Amino acid sequence: MKYILALCCPDPANPCKHIGAVYYMLGDRFSEDPCVLFQLRGRLKEEIIAKLRNIRKPIGFPSIQGGLFDLKKLGSA
Protein backbone atom coordinates (compact mmCIF):
# COMPACT_ATOMS: atom_id res chain seq x y z
CA MET A 1 0.00 0.00 0.00
CA LYS A 2 1.41 3.36 -0.99
CA TYR A 3 0.33 6.68 0.47
CA ILE A 4 0.56 9.96 -1.38
CA LEU A 5 1.06 12.92 0.89
CA ALA A 6 -0.04 16.28 -0.45
CA LEU A 7 -0.89 19.55 1.27
CA CYS A 8 -1.69 23.00 0.02
CA CYS A 9 1.28 24.31 1.94
CA PRO A 10 3.50 27.10 0.61
CA ASP A 11 6.52 25.51 2.34
CA PRO A 12 8.90 24.31 -0.42
CA ALA A 13 10.57 21.68 1.79
CA ASN A 14 9.77 18.02 1.13
CA PRO A 15 8.40 16.83 3.48
CA CYS A 16 7.01 20.09 4.75
CA LYS A 17 6.88 20.88 8.46
CA HIS A 18 3.24 19.76 8.62
CA ILE A 19 3.93 16.29 7.23
CA GLY A 20 7.03 16.12 9.45
CA ALA A 21 4.84 16.84 12.48
CA VAL A 22 2.44 14.04 11.46
CA TYR A 23 5.37 11.61 11.07
CA TYR A 24 6.69 12.63 14.48
CA MET A 25 3.29 12.10 16.13
CA LEU A 26 2.81 8.71 14.42
CA GLY A 27 6.29 7.60 15.49
CA ASP A 28 5.56 8.64 19.05
CA ARG A 29 2.28 6.72 19.02
CA PHE A 30 3.92 3.60 17.52
CA SER A 31 6.53 3.74 20.29
CA GLU A 32 3.77 3.63 22.90
CA ASP A 33 1.89 0.76 21.24
CA PRO A 34 3.30 -0.94 18.10
CA CYS A 35 -0.04 -2.67 17.54
CA VAL A 36 -1.50 0.67 16.40
CA LEU A 37 0.08 -0.09 13.04
CA PHE A 38 -2.12 -3.20 12.76
CA GLN A 39 -5.17 -1.17 13.75
CA LEU A 40 -4.46 1.32 10.96
CA ARG A 41 -4.44 -1.65 8.57
CA GLY A 42 -7.84 -2.84 9.88
CA ARG A 43 -6.58 -5.63 12.16
CA LEU A 44 -7.27 -6.07 15.84
CA LYS A 45 -4.49 -6.77 18.33
CA GLU A 46 -6.33 -9.82 19.66
CA GLU A 47 -6.76 -11.20 16.13
CA ILE A 48 -3.03 -10.91 15.41
CA ILE A 49 -2.08 -12.53 18.73
CA ALA A 50 -4.52 -15.41 18.17
CA LYS A 51 -3.08 -16.09 14.71
CA LEU A 52 0.49 -15.99 16.02
CA ARG A 53 -0.38 -18.42 18.81
CA ASN A 54 -1.98 -20.75 16.29
CA ILE A 55 1.14 -20.67 14.11
CA ARG A 56 3.44 -21.28 17.10
CA LYS A 57 1.55 -24.31 18.46
CA PRO A 58 4.02 -27.01 19.49
CA ILE A 59 4.45 -29.97 17.19
CA GLY A 60 3.30 -33.28 18.67
CA PHE A 61 6.08 -35.54 19.94
CA PRO A 62 5.89 -39.24 20.85
CA SER A 63 4.83 -39.80 24.42
CA ILE A 64 7.48 -40.76 26.94
CA GLN A 65 5.58 -43.81 28.18
CA GLY A 66 4.71 -46.58 25.75
CA GLY A 67 6.29 -44.81 22.80
CA LEU A 68 9.69 -44.39 21.32
CA PHE A 69 11.24 -43.34 24.64
CA ASP A 70 9.82 -46.04 26.93
CA LEU A 71 12.52 -46.49 29.59
CA LYS A 72 11.24 -49.92 30.67
CA LYS A 73 11.76 -51.29 27.18
CA LEU A 74 15.24 -49.77 26.96
CA GLY A 75 16.29 -51.24 30.32
CA SER A 76 15.15 -54.77 29.46
CA ALA A 77 16.95 -54.91 26.14
C-alpha positions as CSV (number, residue, x, y, z in Angstrom):
1,M,0.0,0.0,0.0
2,K,1.4,3.4,-1.0
3,Y,0.3,6.7,0.5
4,I,0.6,10.0,-1.4
5,L,1.1,12.9,0.9
6,A,0.0,16.3,-0.4
7,L,-0.9,19.5,1.3
8,C,-1.7,23.0,0.0
9,C,1.3,24.3,1.9
10,P,3.5,27.1,0.6
11,D,6.5,25.5,2.3
12,P,8.9,24.3,-0.4
13,A,10.6,21.7,1.8
14,N,9.8,18.0,1.1
15,P,8.4,16.8,3.5
16,C,7.0,20.1,4.7
17,K,6.9,20.9,8.5
18,H,3.2,19.8,8.6
19,I,3.9,16.3,7.2
20,G,7.0,16.1,9.4
21,A,4.8,16.8,12.5
22,V,2.4,14.0,11.5
23,Y,5.4,11.6,11.1
24,Y,6.7,12.6,14.5
25,M,3.3,12.1,16.1
26,L,2.8,8.7,14.4
27,G,6.3,7.6,15.5
28,D,5.6,8.6,19.1
29,R,2.3,6.7,19.0
30,F,3.9,3.6,17.5
31,S,6.5,3.7,20.3
32,E,3.8,3.6,22.9
33,D,1.9,0.8,21.2
34,P,3.3,-0.9,18.1
35,C,0.0,-2.7,17.5
36,V,-1.5,0.7,16.4
37,L,0.1,-0.1,13.0
38,F,-2.1,-3.2,12.8
39,Q,-5.2,-1.2,13.7
40,L,-4.5,1.3,11.0
41,R,-4.4,-1.7,8.6
42,G,-7.8,-2.8,9.9
43,R,-6.6,-5.6,12.2
44,L,-7.3,-6.1,15.8
45,K,-4.5,-6.8,18.3
46,E,-6.3,-9.8,19.7
47,E,-6.8,-11.2,16.1
48,I,-3.0,-10.9,15.4
49,I,-2.1,-12.5,18.7
50,A,-4.5,-15.4,18.2
51,K,-3.1,-16.1,14.7
52,L,0.5,-16.0,16.0
53,R,-0.4,-18.4,18.8
54,N,-2.0,-20.7,16.3
55,I,1.1,-20.7,14.1
56,R,3.4,-21.3,17.1
57,K,1.5,-24.3,18.5
58,P,4.0,-27.0,19.5
59,I,4.4,-30.0,17.2
60,G,3.3,-33.3,18.7
61,F,6.1,-35.5,19.9
62,P,5.9,-39.2,20.8
63,S,4.8,-39.8,24.4
64,I,7.5,-40.8,26.9
65,Q,5.6,-43.8,28.2
66,G,4.7,-46.6,25.7
67,G,6.3,-44.8,22.8
68,L,9.7,-44.4,21.3
69,F,11.2,-43.3,24.6
70,D,9.8,-46.0,26.9
71,L,12.5,-46.5,29.6
72,K,11.2,-49.9,30.7
73,K,11.8,-51.3,27.2
74,L,15.2,-49.8,27.0
75,G,16.3,-51.2,30.3
76,S,15.1,-54.8,29.5
77,A,16.9,-54.9,26.1
